[in-house]
Amino acid sequence: MTNAPVLSFTENGIYCAAGDFYIDPWRPVDRALITHGHSDHARWGMQRYLATHIALPVMRHRLGDITAEGIGYGEIRRIGDAKVSFHPAGHVPGSAQIRVEVKGEVWVASGDYKVVDDGLSDPFSPVECHSFITESTFGLPVFNWADQTTVAAEINAWWATCAANGKTAFLGAYALGKAQRLLTMLDPAIGPILTHTAIENTNRIIRDQGIALPDTILANAELDPKSHPNAIVLAPPSALGSAWSKGFGAQETAFASGWMAIRGVRRRRVGDRGFVISDHADWGGLMSAIRETGAENIYVTHGYTEVFSRYLNDSGWTAQVVPTQFEGESLDKDGTE
Amino acid sequence: MKRFAQLFTAIDQSTKTNTKVAALADYFEQAHDPDRLWTIALFSGRRPKRAVTTTKLREWAAEQAGIPLWLFEESYSIVGDLAETIALVLPATVTHDDKPLSDWIKSLREIYTQPEDARKDFVLKAWATLGGTERFIFNKLITGGFRVGISQKLMTRALARATDKPEAELAHRLMGNWHPDTTTWHQLVEADDASADASRPYPFYLAYGLESSPDDLGELSQWRAEWKWDGIRGQLIRRDGQYFVWSRGEELMTDRFPELARTVDFIPDGTVLDGELLVWPDGQPTPASFNTLQARIGRKTVPKKLLADAPVVLHAYDLLEWQGQDIRTRPFSERRALLEKLSAVVPAEAPLRISPQLEFSSWEALAEIRTTAREAQAEGLMLKRVDSPYLAGRKKGDWWKWKLDPLTVDAVMIYAQSGSGRRANLFTDFTFAVWDGNDLIPFTKAYSGLTDAEFRKITAWVRKNTLERFGPVRKVTPHHVFEIAFEGIQRSTRHKSGVALRFPRMLRWRQDKPIQEANSLDDLEDMLRIYG
């Protein structure tokens, strides 16, 4: 046991032998430490869950009756021979990087992260470590995000134009994270903000935790679509173009994702507009995060893994690709994920 | 450039034809002559002379972005567009330059003759002063290929709206061999047409595929049928003592088919023929396969041996100009009669034939003939209404293509690779195998045919079922069966399976079939015997 690595990559997921626990496992195990509530990280079927206090309510909402315990950012917990703590990952509210220390050696599993402050999630804080497990969803130098205020101005300008032309603006967004971030970016002076049920369910949980979100109106079946002129509607991508959305009459649809940076992808989505905004780190963000950890060994879990790890190796790190079932930002995930 | 960038963005962002046409028409009304002339040129595939090689552009872009060249190349392979990749990797900036589009093009022409250092200075300065879309457009001016979903049809519609000239006339004016360096907006769009270039072709009339049974077409006697040949569509133009051959893609191919020079002896001046270019060796009952023709298309100058082995013949099926008159509005039967009259004086050994009309007494009889198309090396049938005028572009109603159903096999997916451009984050390029005993032997790749939703579903599956990775290629668990459709099958020594398919694509995802039920190499051999 003494020579076992702090964390290893098994068929069940990322495993800590010293503490006998898994991080974001994809098969049922006894003890699971969860970085955040997205469905590719927080899965059903674990005997015990440990996640941040902020992440837990959404997990309970999605996974139902689970045995789970909460932990605060920075709080140190001993599990077996491992010392464990959770640190903000800036991805979505409650998301964490998990620091694991065994006999003075420190590993950090970062789950999904972004380094810019979105004004909603606790901002990413770098954690020094020897080995760093990173995603690389947008690990190519073509991905460079504009700052949030610039994108907010673009979205609001589009919304205002829709309103001026008598059209309802439909903005596609995932229910957890992206939707709430977009909400904080909207200018309520333009018109009312309507939300699809899947998104409003998550909003309620987030609001209950004392996180402020702008006022929204639930756009369920009882709502008269014509009763809210100048509205913007936030809905999961799958609801765009559905019978429900058609009830709103003349409309434009937009989609907000890091993938919208690529013209080809933008054109493949048949929507009217694509806004480039992501809850994952861009190229510069990934590189700065890795630099700030001071880690020498980098494990790349999902995204453009081969290219990204080759670049890290070329640049003086020891990097390798580890196969996982994490998906990063996919264009197909649904509001019910 | 800002005004052009706005136009580009408006077109690129919209999926609605009316919005695109309106944006373009506004631009054509407002822009200066040199800018609007260049806009027509760029959107129809013309571009300024290349001032810088793409190799240099890549090197300079990687250098400016502070990344190794291999990483730039990897990024390019995923983005799928060089101009866009460069625009994305360079440090962000805002545009603080408002030279008109045509001025930028003029500058590019001026640096063409300068030493490399000066060209590099120019490009780096442009990258530093142009941001976002303007930077992308600047790169496109060098690399070419503005694909913005503006067809010739939409462009002529917008031009018609801006100039009050008929669409058909404008479509004809935009055809052929013009370039902004040697013409003006006035000459191209407005001037009296008398001085038109002798080589100018007519817009091709294109047919839609027949979706239902021909019974719905009405009176049998109103229709004529011909083989739908598997060659290249071309126009042979005979004017001013010269001849020109244009492909449907508006490429001037005269030099590639020197054997057609002989036709000048038989065809009078002032004649334009529409037909199919086919390789058809003397004495053979059918033309050679498309593969043989492809060898000819690829050669700008043709070696003697190839000319002898793969002689090209024009199979004419329409007459567009006769005695210097545009006769496209006359009924097909009249044009055909003139064509037959013309061909009567052409000697049998000349590389010009008339595409025969097929005799049929009922739609059932015609359907029967259609089933023999493969033996005639044809893709199916063409149906043309006797009174149809020769229209411009793809139109429904008077002409239909009635193609054979494709050949199909059920195959197992064994490798997957992610796409580029539109498909950057999806696995879309697959390798398929058939059984050879207990082994799966790869025999074809296919990229198209699935819906976006199906591609997303298979992408999620590939991520979870990767057995091995070879760079961008993933070996996956043999599990999914797809019905692969293709137009032809040929013996091939370059492929392990010994066969090569024409136009392979995924027809259906057979989620109902276990892999044991996929076809075998023996089945492919049988097809090869029948259709190869």
Boltz contact constraints between the chains, C-beta under 6 A:
constraints:
  - contact:
      token1: [A, 140]
      token2: [B, 75]
      max_distance: 6.0
  - contact:
      token1: [A, 141]
      token2: [B, 67]
      max_distance: 6.0
  - contact:
      token1: [A, 141]
      token2: [B, 75]
      max_distance: 6.0
  - contact:
      token1: [A, 141]
      token2: [B, 89]
      max_distance: 6.0
  - contact:
      token1: [A, 142]
      token2: [B, 75]
      max_distance: 6.0
  - contact:
      token1: [A, 142]
      token2: [B, 79]
      max_distance: 6.0
  - contact:
      token1: [A, 142]
      token2: [B, 88]
      max_distance: 6.0
  - contact:
      token1: [A, 142]
      token2: [B, 89]
      max_distance: 6.0
  - contact:
      token1: [A, 259]
      token2: [B, 425]
      max_distance: 6.0
  - contact:
      token1: [A, 262]
      token2: [B, 79]
      max_distance: 6.0
  - contact:
      token1: [A, 262]
      token2: [B, 424]
      max_distance: 6.0
  - contact:
      token1: [A, 263]
      token2: [B, 84]
      max_distance: 6.0
  - contact:
      token1: [A, 264]
      token2: [B, 80]
      max_distance: 6.0
  - contact:
      token1: [A, 264]
      token2: [B, 421]
      max_distance: 6.0
  - contact:
      token1: [A, 264]
      token2: [B, 422]
      max_distance: 6.0
  - contact:
      token1: [A, 265]
      token2: [B, 424]
      max_distance: 6.0
  - contact:
      token1: [A, 268]
      token2: [B, 422]
      max_distance: 6.0
  - contact:
      token1: [A, 270]
      token2: [B, 15]
      max_distance: 6.0
  - contact:
      token1: [A, 307]
      token2: [B, 74]
      max_distance: 6.0
  - contact:
      token1: [A, 311]
      token2: [B, 71]
      max_distance: 6.0
  - contact:
      token1: [A, 332]
      token2: [B, 456]
      max_distance: 6.0
